Amino acid sequence: MSHGHSSGGAERRRLGRRCRMEEAAKRFVRRILAVHLVLLGVVMALVFFAALEVYQRTRDEAMHQAEARQKLLAGQTSEGIESYYQSIVDDLDLLRRAETADQAAALKSQGPDEAMRFGQLLWTQLEGRASHLLVVLDRHRISEGDNPPDGTYVTIAEAGGNWPASANIVAQTRQWLAGIEKVTISPAIQFPGGGVNLVCVPLGRQHQRLLVAVVPVRLIANRFLDRLNRDGKLKSLLLDDTRCVMAASDASLVGAGSIVLDEATLHDMNCTYIGKGYAGTRVVEKPFKVGSVTFPGSVITAQPVAVPGHTELGKKWTLLIATPVREVSAVVGTMFRRAALWLVFVAVSVVGILTSTAVQLIRGRLRLEAARQEAFDLLTREVEQAREIQLAWLPNRNNDKACALDIAAINQPASHVSGDFYNWFELPDGRLVVIIGDVTGHGMAAAFLMATTQLLVKTTMLRLQDPGACLDEVNEQLATQMSGGGQFVTMLILVLDTDRGEIEIGNAGHFPPLMGDGESFQPLDIAPQLVLGVEPDIRYKTQRFDLPAKASLLLYTDGVLDVQDVSGERFQPERLRRSLYGRFDSAQTLIDTVLSAVNEFRGTRDLPDDLTLVAINTACAPAQKEEVGAVA
């Protein structure tokens, strides 16, 4: 057998291991970078969704604040308009409630001077809230003919300014005036100078007379709506009970009749709020139309205005106030930009931390891999040197008895260094000594104990030339040296005397050898004894057996029997014996047959322990096999 290891092969293995470690380091770097990229993506996604959540929450809060502000403004403005008209009605109603018999007689007699005197007092009471004060003396006759008949009304007072004339007002509203029987405020009536409302209070028991105050809508707009439109952000619209626009922030809408909001989302405002007496707010994100004017997306609040004479459901005016959504978003945008800056700062900081961590991890891993590679190379060199030393202890050729004996052996370590050993050498009297043993464990510690044991056995056996006596002395020395170490050695020593056809065997806890007679292999009947290195006072026997002229012997360690198949079943001694059948023409053929059976049994599974075989064929010249060895 040749046990030499070329330096070129060892160098190639070292280069292969270095390449594998470098590849492992690269995989680590790629994995770290991938993990940190994923973390970065997660952080950026969290930042994005956090910013979106902050924006949405802030915008919702701003919308709620805008809605609350608009509801408050709409409520206050509505109350102001209601109070404005109610005060006019109350002032006009003073005359009705304070009528004396003389005042009534003066008005009944259609005395213009008396009417003028009482009217002037009332005009002063109105304090510029009306442009005209009229008395309709006979509402039944005022609608006769194409124009109001003379004496059917009296103009008590007119305010200065660009207002329509009393005659025009009465001429355009006479049909409406004829039907008034209770306190009523007319819808908006449009004139070239602007729209007006007529505030009518019936007088007398038959309600034949009417006290009429003309209120220009411009006065309402100036007093109540202009302050809403002052900053340009709010838009307002006042509709009467016919949905006619009385006043608006956009002058082009004033006088437009039957206004309907065109968006489907405002359907409930059309049907529920406008003119119905209910208040409500809606957010319309998209642009919408009111009449022919397009408004941007807005927060719209509808507020009913309960003016006298229109308090029943479905007869109320409606005040609409709108704030463009972009104005609300502008406030949110300022806050969001500040929050976004902080979020970007946090994201950049996290990115920096992740980058720094990744760089440090990669550098640390590369340094670790370099150190591990260096340590591994050093350990590999030491292991290879130990393996070379171990192989040097094993025989690499037949000794001087080769003409009479054919010996072959194999040692397959489970790790780089084996704990199994074998040897053969010649005694001074010409007999051949064959040794096989197994040190507990495997690796460096087992190899060192194996070398020590081999040295002890060879030196002792050459001196004592008796297997049992040799085991006694070796056991005493090992038990003394390994006291408390937990290690022990199994060993089998064979002394073959081919001239006399005899075998002397000393056994220390090892498996008995298998002997083949040309048909089958059976174990020699060897008494079991304790392993070496446990009890220093144990005495080992030497047993003697006949050695046939054409016999085959197989010595093995427990690594053969510990082999497992894919299901976990062990090889077992019976399977080993069944794998050998017939006569083998050489010791190497016997070794190859056992290895083939073991490898077929274990498949792709690794060796669990060191595997050692020694085969001996006593025939001088290799004989033809009578039968082929079976493989179990």
VOGU-3710 file (C-alpha; in Angstrom, 3 decimals, decimal comma):
1> mshghssgga> 0,000/0,000/0,000  1,134/3,601/-0,698  0,299/6,268/1,876  2,161/9,233/0,350  0,438/12,597/0,051  1,694/14,924/-2,657  2,383/18,511/-1,677  0,648/19,623/-4,879  -2,616/17,967/-3,820  -2,450/19,554/-0,364
11> errrlgrrcr> -1,845/22,971/-1,930  -4,814/22,504/-4,236  -6,999/21,587/-1,270  -5,843/24,687/0,615  -6,600/26,852/-2,414  -10,008/25,208/-2,713  -10,783/25,874/0,953  -9,637/29,490/0,598  -11,881/29,940/-2,434  -14,809/28,445/-0,543
21> meeaakrfvr> -14,207/30,778/2,416  -13,922/33,794/0,115  -17,169/32,762/-1,549  -18,783/32,385/1,898  -17,566/35,889/2,778  -19,047/37,237/-0,467  -22,338/35,496/0,250  -22,336/37,087/3,707  -21,685/40,524/2,217  -24,492/40,048/-0,310
31> rilavhlvll> -26,817/38,813/2,420  -25,994/41,766/4,687  -26,487/44,227/1,838  -29,770/42,563/0,857  -31,024/42,616/4,459  -30,086/46,269/4,874  -31,651/47,181/1,545  -34,839/45,473/2,680  -34,634/47,316/6,010  -34,045/50,560/4,141
41> gvvmalvffa> -37,071/49,863/1,963  -39,136/49,107/5,052  -37,946/52,312/6,734  -38,705/54,405/3,646  -42,121/52,765/3,341  -42,793/53,467/7,009  -41,648/57,063/6,531  -43,895/57,422/3,499  -46,946/55,933/5,178  -46,225/57,862/8,362
51> alevyqrtrd> -46,031/61,089/6,362  -49,209/60,160/4,520  -50,924/59,382/7,815  -49,731/62,673/9,321  -50,931/64,552/6,270  -54,308/62,810/6,223  -54,876/63,295/9,942  -53,821/66,928/9,771  -55,995/67,524/6,728  -58,978/65,838/8,376
61> eamhqaearq> -58,464/67,977/11,459  -58,197/71,103/9,320  -61,394/70,100/7,511  -63,176/69,626/10,819  -61,967/73,032/11,976  -63,070/74,626/8,700  -66,480/72,983/9,005  -66,850/74,139/12,609  -65,749/77,668/11,691  -68,144/77,817/8,757
71> kllagqtseg> -71,034/76,510/10,819  -70,362/79,205/13,397  -70,087/81,958/10,779  -73,162/80,715/8,924  -75,160/80,539/12,130  -74,138/84,029/13,221  -74,772/85,506/9,751  -78,152/83,798/9,522  -79,159/85,133/12,905  -78,020/88,605/11,846
81> iesyyqsivd> -80,146/88,510/8,687  -83,132/87,147/10,595  -82,748/89,863/13,242  -82,394/92,522/10,574  -85,693/91,660/8,928  -87,398/90,937/12,225  -86,480/94,399/13,504  -88,062/95,976/10,411  -91,194/93,880/10,891  -91,316/94,820/14,587
91> dldllrraet> -91,007/98,517/13,780  -93,732/98,296/11,150  -95,888/96,301/13,504  -95,716/99,117/16,076  -98,120/101,141/13,978  -100,548/98,287/13,743  -100,478/97,590/17,457  -100,558/101,284/18,454  -103,373/102,389/16,173  -105,745/104,738/18,004
101> adqaaalksq> -109,193/105,539/16,887  -107,985/108,884/15,472  -105,066/107,293/13,594  -107,365/104,658/12,224  -109,902/107,287/11,174  -107,185/109,339/9,497  -105,940/106,386/7,487  -109,471/105,197/6,697  -110,356/108,573/5,334  -107,255/108,229/3,172
111> gpdeamrfgq> -105,963/111,489/4,500  -102,503/111,815/2,963  -101,387/114,426/5,467  -102,172/112,200/8,433  -100,553/109,213/6,745  -97,487/111,237/6,001  -97,220/112,440/9,586  -97,404/108,975/11,065  -95,207/107,547/8,307  -92,444/110,055/8,950
121> llwtqlegra> -92,268/108,938/12,548  -91,973/105,321/11,442  -89,366/106,216/8,796  -87,221/107,720/11,503  -87,605/104,536/13,505  -86,319/102,388/10,603  -82,955/104,213/10,736  -81,942/103,730/7,112  -82,705/100,010/6,966  -85,145/100,567/4,081
131> shllvvldrh> -85,053/102,590/0,867  -88,804/103,282/0,674  -91,769/103,344/3,017  -95,181/102,963/1,398  -98,760/102,624/2,523  -101,073/100,650/0,271  -104,458/102,118/1,089  -106,504/99,519/-0,784  -104,717/96,288/-1,712  -107,806/94,977/-3,477
141> risegdnppd> -107,850/97,835/-6,011  -104,091/98,100/-6,527  -104,053/95,275/-9,078  -106,846/96,825/-11,223  -105,851/97,750/-14,776  -102,411/97,974/-16,209  -101,131/100,414/-13,575  -102,053/100,940/-9,928  -105,102/103,297/-9,744  -104,559/106,695/-8,225
151> gtyvtiaeag> -105,079/106,829/-4,488  -104,353/103,153/-3,934  -100,956/103,781/-2,313  -98,973/106,583/-0,734  -95,200/106,982/-0,704  -94,368/108,131/2,800  -90,579/108,420/2,408  -87,737/107,607/0,077  -84,021/107,389/0,862  -81,517/109,162/-1,300
161> gnwpasaniv> -79,422/107,146/-3,678  -79,660/105,085/-6,819  -82,834/103,229/-5,880  -85,787/102,362/-8,107  -88,771/104,697/-8,016  -91,797/103,849/-5,851  -94,061/103,729/-8,888  -91,857/101,127/-10,544  -91,762/99,054/-7,374  -95,544/99,105/-6,951
171> aqtrqwlagi> -96,156/98,520/-10,649  -93,934/95,403/-10,678  -95,253/93,943/-7,404  -98,934/94,963/-7,407  -100,196/91,472/-8,195  -98,167/90,110/-5,299  -99,295/92,910/-2,961  -102,933/92,196/-3,686  -102,631/88,740/-2,154  -100,933/89,699/1,151
181> ekvtispaiq> -103,015/88,942/4,236  -100,307/88,535/6,889  -96,844/89,715/7,707  -94,768/88,669/4,693  -91,415/89,340/3,112  -91,319/89,041/-0,656  -88,761/87,056/-2,660  -86,009/89,099/-4,251  -87,339/91,426/-6,933  -84,741/92,517/-9,436
191> fpgggvnlvc> -84,430/96,083/-10,692  -81,662/97,738/-12,731  -80,234/99,200/-9,551  -80,343/95,904/-7,693  -82,734/93,530/-6,032  -85,149/94,449/-3,224  -87,415/92,707/-0,712  -90,784/94,076/0,304  -91,593/93,799/4,002  -95,392/93,952/4,312
201> vplgrqhqrl> -97,482/94,352/7,463  -101,312/94,313/7,006  -103,311/97,010/8,832  -106,915/97,046/9,876  -109,308/94,259/10,580  -109,879/93,402/6,943  -106,177/93,711/6,117  -107,165/96,076/3,319  -104,228/98,390/3,977  -100,570/97,397/3,862
211> lvavvpvrli> -97,578/99,088/5,385  -94,661/98,317/3,042  -90,930/98,818/3,658  -88,615/98,308/0,646  -85,324/96,727/1,731  -82,518/96,691/-0,914  -80,650/93,400/-0,875  -77,448/95,402/-1,309  -77,839/96,628/2,258  -77,976/92,982/3,460
221> anrfldrlnr> -74,949/92,061/1,385  -72,956/95,054/2,625  -73,785/94,459/6,266  -73,598/90,645/6,505  -71,993/89,009/3,470  -69,191/91,384/2,565  -67,365/90,685/5,790  -67,380/86,987/4,908  -65,919/87,717/1,469  -63,407/90,262/2,749
231> dgklksllld> -60,351/87,915/2,877  -61,185/86,313/-0,469  -61,149/82,804/0,986  -64,818/82,421/1,865  -67,549/82,502/-0,740  -71,147/83,232/0,234  -74,526/82,936/-1,458  -77,963/83,977/-0,159  -80,974/82,298/-1,776  -84,603/83,130/-1,207
241> dtrcvmaasd> -87,320/80,510/-0,939  -87,574/80,292/-4,751  -83,828/79,538/-4,966  -83,246/82,908/-6,573  -79,826/84,381/-5,755  -80,385/87,500/-3,665  -76,713/88,176/-2,920  -73,450/86,439/-3,790  -69,704/86,902/-3,623  -69,765/86,596/-7,434
251> aslvgagsiv> -71,946/89,443/-8,728  -72,751/87,521/-11,923  -74,895/85,141/-9,889  -77,138/87,820/-8,382  -80,628/87,557/-9,798  -80,133/84,051/-11,163  -83,173/81,966/-10,511  -83,711/78,306/-9,561  -80,090/77,653/-8,679  -79,258/73,927/-8,518
261> ldeatlhdmn> -75,864/72,535/-7,507  -74,788/70,251/-10,336  -72,615/67,668/-8,530  -74,183/64,350/-7,619  -72,414/64,550/-4,270  -74,435/67,704/-3,567  -77,730/66,048/-4,332  -78,617/65,912/-0,637  -77,881/69,656/-0,346  -80,249/70,323/-3,232
271> ctyigkgyag> -82,941/68,087/-1,803  -82,446/68,417/1,936  -80,786/71,675/2,847  -81,586/74,378/0,284  -84,906/75,939/1,189  -85,880/73,068/3,509  -84,812/74,518/6,807  -81,986/72,113/7,637  -78,340/72,956/8,236  -75,473/70,820/6,998
281> trvvekpfkv> -71,890/70,757/5,712  -70,358/68,767/2,867  -66,812/68,497/1,514  -66,665/68,472/-2,276  -63,166/67,630/-3,511  -63,826/68,272/-7,205  -64,835/71,561/-8,870  -68,592/72,122/-9,124  -71,002/74,596/-10,674  -73,534/76,953/-9,146
291> gsvtfpgsvi> -75,576/78,171/-12,039  -73,052/79,105/-14,735  -70,160/79,816/-12,346  -67,588/77,106/-11,614  -66,252/76,907/-8,080  -63,188/74,934/-6,966  -63,547/71,975/-4,621  -64,826/73,400/-1,365  -66,173/72,846/2,104  -69,818/73,939/1,734
301> taqpvavpgh> -72,129/74,844/4,610  -75,876/75,373/4,141  -77,677/77,392/6,840  -81,439/78,171/6,801  -82,570/81,780/7,292  -85,996/81,978/8,988  -87,353/85,371/7,968  -90,849/86,460/9,093  -93,618/84,985/7,031  -91,415/82,080/5,871
311> telgkkwtll> -91,039/80,017/9,012  -92,978/77,000/7,763  -90,923/74,070/6,429  -89,955/74,524/2,795  -90,284/78,338/2,826  -86,962/79,384/4,339  -84,140/81,251/2,728  -80,747/79,538/2,509  -77,278/80,917/3,222  -74,425/79,019/1,545
321> iatpvrevsa> -70,822/79,530/2,651  -67,921/77,794/0,902  -64,188/77,598/1,644  -61,969/76,250/-1,174  -60,309/72,975/-0,213  -56,998/74,345/-1,453  -57,147/77,002/1,253  -57,543/74,291/3,879  -54,825/72,229/2,213  -52,502/75,227/2,200
331> vvgtmfrraa> -52,633/75,335/5,991  -52,109/71,575/6,127  -49,293/71,815/3,584  -47,287/74,109/5,840  -47,587/71,692/8,742  -46,966/68,721/6,483  -43,808/70,217/5,029  -42,441/70,677/8,525  -43,363/67,111/9,459  -41,929/65,854/6,164
341> lwlvfvavsv> -38,621/67,594/6,871  -38,399/65,800/10,203  -39,387/62,518/8,603  -36,719/62,975/5,921  -34,215/63,756/8,662  -35,190/60,573/10,490  -35,016/58,557/7,256  -31,565/59,941/6,379  -30,377/59,230/9,920  -31,670/55,667/9,772
351> vgiltstavq> -30,096/55,191/6,342  -26,800/56,455/7,733  -27,040/54,134/10,716  -27,929/51,154/8,532  -25,130/51,950/6,107  -22,604/52,334/8,908  -23,815/49,116/10,516  -23,619/47,240/7,230  -20,108/48,527/6,530  -18,929/47,599/10,025
361> lirgrlrlea> -20,533/44,157/9,780  -18,946/43,536/6,411  -15,530/44,718/7,561  -15,812/42,690/10,757  -16,909/39,612/8,812  -14,058/40,009/6,323  -11,558/40,349/9,162  -13,107/37,343/10,877  -13,009/35,305/7,671  -9,372/36,291/7,138
371> arqeafdllt> -8,498/35,283/10,711  -10,484/32,066/10,390  -8,802/31,325/7,079  -5,380/31,887/8,592  -6,210/29,750/11,634  -7,792/27,119/9,420  -4,747/27,015/7,161  -2,495/26,646/10,177  -4,691/23,916/11,645  -4,907/22,198/8,271
381> reveqareiq> -1,147/22,163/7,947  -0,835/20,767/11,459  -3,491/18,121/10,788  -1,851/17,143/7,527  1,480/16,891/9,282  -0,157/14,790/12,007  -1,745/12,587/9,343  1,596/12,172/7,627  3,187/11,229/10,956  0,333/8,814/11,612
391> lawlpnrnnd> 0,696/7,235/8,166  4,409/6,869/8,800  3,568/4,516/11,679  1,530/2,307/9,371  3,301/-0,335/7,266  3,462/0,518/3,580  4,662/-2,829/2,185  4,870/-6,505/3,073  7,720/-7,537/5,322  10,146/-10,425/4,898
401> kacaldiaai> 7,325/-12,970/5,340  5,656/-11,695/2,153  6,591/-14,879/0,343  4,361/-16,833/2,742  1,681/-14,214/3,585  -0,431/-11,811/1,564  -1,467/-8,801/3,711  -3,524/-5,760/2,759  -5,024/-2,995/4,870  -7,035/0,213/4,616
411> nqpashvsgd> -7,715/3,056/7,005  -10,472/5,597/6,282  -10,653/8,273/8,999  -13,970/9,898/9,879  -12,044/13,161/10,249  -8,639/14,171/8,953  -6,792/12,132/11,574  -7,819/8,628/12,538  -7,960/7,020/15,976  -7,713/3,532/14,457
421> fynwfelpdg> -4,345/1,913/13,868  -2,827/-1,263/12,455  0,698/-2,579/12,023  2,666/-5,698/11,280  6,286/-6,553/11,933  8,529/-9,585/12,332  9,759/-10,987/15,674  13,376/-12,054/16,067  12,320/-15,719/15,803  10,714/-15,110/12,382
431> rlvviigdvt> 7,046/-15,065/13,421  4,844/-12,246/12,088  2,979/-9,896/14,451  -0,207/-8,216/13,188  -1,838/-5,508/15,355  -5,185/-3,701/14,990  -6,656/-1,270/17,500  -9,083/1,534/18,101  -8,621/4,540/20,368  -11,822/6,109/21,691
441> ghgmaaaflm> -12,892/9,115/19,660  -11,102/10,453/16,620  -9,108/13,500/15,765  -5,854/14,859/17,169  -6,199/13,477/20,711  -6,984/9,985/19,423  -4,075/10,172/16,967  -1,567/11,075/19,666  -2,807/8,257/21,923  -2,685/5,904/18,929
451> attqllvktt> 0,966/6,777/18,225  1,876/6,293/21,880  0,118/2,930/22,000  1,762/1,717/18,794  5,191/2,623/20,108  4,514/0,830/23,399  3,156/-2,287/21,680  6,014/-2,628/19,211  8,780/-2,113/21,739  7,096/-4,377/24,317
461> mlrlqdpgac> 6,204/-7,109/21,834  9,758/-7,255/20,451  10,992/-7,721/23,995  8,363/-10,108/25,424  7,229/-11,905/22,230  3,932/-12,899/23,928  0,591/-11,176/23,102  -0,940/-11,554/26,567  2,177/-10,384/28,437  2,526/-7,475/26,015
471> ldevneqlat> -1,063/-6,370/26,707  -0,425/-6,608/30,485  2,481/-4,194/30,330  0,913/-1,806/27,815  -2,319/-1,696/29,828  -0,453/-0,883/33,045  1,372/2,022/31,423  -1,727/3,401/29,660  -3,899/3,101/32,760  -1,291/5,032/34,735
481> qmsgggqfvt> -0,848/7,756/32,095  -4,591/8,184/31,239  -5,930/8,029/34,802  -9,168/10,041/34,889  -8,892/11,031/31,196  -11,889/8,981/30,067  -10,040/7,411/27,102  -9,326/3,740/26,449  -7,993/1,512/23,696  -9,264/-1,718/22,148
491> mlilvldtdr> -6,575/-3,923/20,639  -6,030/-7,275/19,017  -2,511/-8,775/18,705  -1,958/-11,752/16,374  1,294/-13,719/16,189  1,299/-15,913/13,075  3,629/-18,865/12,805  3,223/-20,255/9,288  5,874/-22,908/9,834  3,988/-24,507/12,700
501> geieignagh> 0,499/-23,495/11,419  -0,417/-21,701/14,621  -1,858/-18,354/15,719  -1,358/-16,744/19,119  -3,910/-14,019/19,932  -4,129/-11,477/22,734  -7,375/-9,492/22,862  -8,245/-6,340/24,839  -11,929/-5,659/24,166  -11,630/-5,864/20,377
511> fpplmgdges> -13,772/-7,769/17,870  -12,478/-11,290/17,180  -11,035/-11,799/13,672  -13,036/-13,584/10,996  -11,398/-16,674/9,449  -12,405/-18,031/6,069  -12,093/-21,680/5,170  -12,893/-21,287/1,476  -16,632/-21,367/1,951  -17,596/-18,941/4,729
521> fqpldiapql> -16,091/-16,658/7,350  -16,612/-17,284/11,061  -15,278/-15,410/14,120  -12,597/-17,112/16,198  -13,743/-18,132/19,643  -11,849/-15,582/21,697  -12,674/-14,902/25,334  -13,696/-11,255/25,846  -11,414/-9,142/28,049  -11,372/-5,517/29,290
531> vlgvepdiry> -10,112/-2,688/27,109  -6,697/-1,099/27,755  -6,206/1,940/29,966  -8,952/1,345/32,527  -7,692/-1,045/35,221  -3,879/-1,344/35,612  -4,046/-4,752/37,378  -5,924/-6,649/34,659  -4,116/-9,718/33,262  -4,632/-10,714/29,630
541> ktqrfdlpak> -4,463/-14,300/28,284  -2,768/-15,571/25,180  -5,003/-17,901/23,174  -3,756/-20,276/20,489  -5,540/-21,436/17,289  -4,591/-23,551/14,278  -3,627/-21,669/11,119  -4,613/-23,593/7,957  -2,249/-23,476/5,013  -4,841/-21,763/2,805
551> aslllytdgv> -6,820/-19,531/5,091  -8,037/-15,897/5,011  -8,243/-13,688/8,058  -10,155/-10,373/8,347  -9,491/-7,942/11,206  -11,734/-4,863/11,528  -12,680/-2,006/13,879  -16,132/-0,901/15,019  -16,235/1,702/12,250  -17,353/-1,110/9,913
561> ldvqdvsger> -20,280/-2,096/12,105  -21,318/1,500/12,932  -22,061/2,339/9,281  -25,752/3,195/8,793  -28,047/3,183/5,797  -30,554/5,930/4,946  -33,076/4,498/7,410  -30,569/4,469/10,285  -30,040/0,690/10,409  -26,497/-0,424/11,302
571> fqperlrrsl> -24,324/-2,775/9,243  -24,126/-5,499/11,998  -21,642/-8,462/12,233  -24,018/-10,881/10,501  -24,242/-8,661/7,437  -20,430/-8,461/7,385  -20,124/-12,257/7,405  -22,799/-12,668/4,712  -20,926/-10,231/2,484  -17,971/-12,706/2,416
581> ygrfdsaqtl> -18,391/-16,111/0,812  -16,008/-18,483/-0,861  -12,259/-18,288/-1,334  -10,489/-15,014/-2,140  -7,395/-15,066/-4,299  -5,774/-12,102/-2,505  -5,991/-10,029/0,643  -6,735/-6,914/-1,422  -9,703/-8,615/-3,051  -11,049/-9,386/0,414
591> idtvlsavne> -10,634/-5,702/1,425  -12,333/-4,520/-1,788  -15,276/-6,858/-1,258  -15,920/-5,583/2,277  -15,579/-1,923/1,179  -17,997/-2,464/-1,708  -20,585/-3,988/0,637  -20,165/-1,164/3,182  -20,372/1,622/0,577  -23,426/0,105/-1,078
601> frgtrdlpdd> -25,118/-0,177/2,323  -24,454/3,398/3,498  -25,169/5,077/0,174  -24,523/8,828/0,522  -24,229/8,831/4,315  -20,867/9,773/5,840  -18,799/7,433/7,949  -19,740/7,911/11,604  -16,390/6,536/12,832  -12,948/5,592/11,589
611> ltlvaintac> -13,010/2,472/9,424  -9,999/0,082/9,405  -9,598/-3,332/7,762  -6,649/-5,742/7,718  -6,827/-8,850/5,512  -4,374/-11,783/5,611  -4,120/-14,573/3,056  -1,817/-17,435/4,152  -1,280/-18,829/0,651  2,146/-17,993/-0,731
621> apaqkeevga> 0,881/-17,630/-4,290  -2,608/-16,144/-4,836  -5,027/-18,927/-5,587  -8,072/-18,840/-7,843  -11,275/-18,195/-5,927  -13,419/-21,246/-5,802  -16,577/-19,184/-5,241  -17,341/-15,494/-5,695  -17,804/-13,514/-2,425  -21,414/-12,390/-1,959
631> va> -22,217/-8,783/-1,041  -24,996/-8,312/1,551
//
